Amino acid sequence: MYRRLELDLRIIQNELRGKNCAHSSQALGPTDEVFVTTEHGYRRIDDSVFLHVLDFVAGQPYSLAMARRDFVCIQITISGTYRRRSGDRVDTVSPTALQITNFPFSISDTEVGTRLRAIMIVCDRAYLLNHFGLNTAHVPESYRPIFLSKLGAPKALSLPSSPGILENADQIISCRHSEPLKGVYIRAKTIEIICDVVSQINMLSLRGPLRIRASEAKAKAVEAAAAIYKRELHNPPTIEQLAARVGLNRNELTSGFREMFRATPHAYANVVRMEQAQMLLRDGQFSISEVARRVGYEGYSSFSRAYHAHFGRPLSVANEQTMASGDALVGS
């Protein structure tokens, strides 16, 4: 039996006019049993834009009835699958999807146990057109009502989720900054995503929408995973964590890394960490223990073993070579 939830995005916008954040329970009532959650809430970006962040496991099957009322919604789904009904149309929303819709009313059905990581950017339709300069002349005719009419179109406009867009979405969901830095950071990332999406739309061919093949979606997810490894060297995620963050399972992620980089995710991460470590050692500004910490090792010993295994020479040799070149590197 699906739990019925009802959400009016205009009410959320009004709630956010007097504050920066609102939890889903303020709009939907008690939801602890539905959203076993890391995060499920809303954040004000400006007077005309707000952000919905989703990072949860569905504790119950539920149907979410959503009223949009002249909003354009940009949804980026990193992981999780659900069904959306818009009028007579039923679509499956899948991982790495970027979909844009403003159909006034839809119902989304999500099964129990679904792990959903996604963001939805909600923007006043006129504001998206005027403030961001969206050029509807480049939008295929059947999709123009999304941007030109309050009635919208039942079929969402699907665009490729570029690695940059997926990475920004993941950074929003994974943001661990405290306020007020968190608010500034998330606003900047949200505006960057809108700019990237509008740029894609403004370059669309008049011949029709871009078709997204499964292989392309997987490749973009793997590129996003590689970017996460580079960004989080100090605390690299496990393969399972990384797969969940980009919407793939472990086997898909591993095969994708082998196809793209000719290495497993672990081997790729190790190369990136060792390259960064070597650069920091040559720079000479940090102790070896500090270099180890910056590339995700707990201490000198584990870093030394990894360095020796990768480069085929002891870490002490690298230290001596650096010292001989005149750099002041202090081992510890």
ZIFENVEN-V440605 format. One line per field, one symbol per residue. ss: DSSP state (h for helix, s for strand, l for the rest). psi: psi as a letter, one per 30 degrees, with the letter a starting at -180 (. if undefined). burial: b if it has 9 or more other ideal C-beta (glycine too) atoms within 8 Angstrom, else e. A space follows every 50 residues. Layout:
ss->???
psi->???
burial->???
This chain:
ss->llsssssshhhhhhhhllllssslhhhhllllllssssssssssssllss sssssssslllsssssslllsssssssssllsssssllssssslllssss slllssssssllllsssssssssshhhhhhhhlllhhhllhhhlhhhhll llllllssssllhhhhhhhhhhhhllllllhhhhhhhhhhhhhhhhhhhh hhlllllllllllhhhhhhhhhhhhhhhhhhlhhhlllhhhhhhhhlllh hhhhhhhhhhhlllhhhhhhhhhhhhhhhhhhhllllhhhhhhhlllllh hhhhhhhhhhhlllhhhhhhhhhhllllllll
psi->kkkkkkkjfeeeeeeffglflkleffffakgefejjkekjakkkeaffkl kkkkjlkjflklkjjkkeigkkkjkjjelkklkkkjbgkklkkllgkjkk lgkfklkkkklkfkjkjllkkkkkeeeeeeefhkjfffkkeffefeffkf fakfkkjklkjleeeeeeeeeeegkgllkfeeeeeeeeeeeeeeeeeeee efgkkffllkkjleeeeeeeeeeeeeeeeefhefiklleeeeeefgglle eeeeeeeeeefhlleeeeeeeeeeeeeeeeeeegflleeeeeefggkfae eeeeeeeeeefglleeeeeeeeeffgkikjl.
burial->eebebebbbbebbebbeeeebbebbebbeebbebbebebbbbbbbeeebb bbbbbbbbbebbbbbbbbbebbbbbbbbbbebbbbbeeeebebebbbbbb bbbbbbbbbbeeebbbbbbbbbbbbebbbeebebebebbbeebbbbbeee ebbebbbbbbbbbebbbbbbbbbebeeeeeebbebbbebbbbbbbbbbeb bbebeeeebeeeeeebbbbbbbbbbbbbbeebbeebbebeebbbbbbbeb ebbbebbbebeebebeebbbbbbbebbbebbeebebbbbebbbbbbbeeb ebbbebbbebeeeebeebbeebbeeebebeee
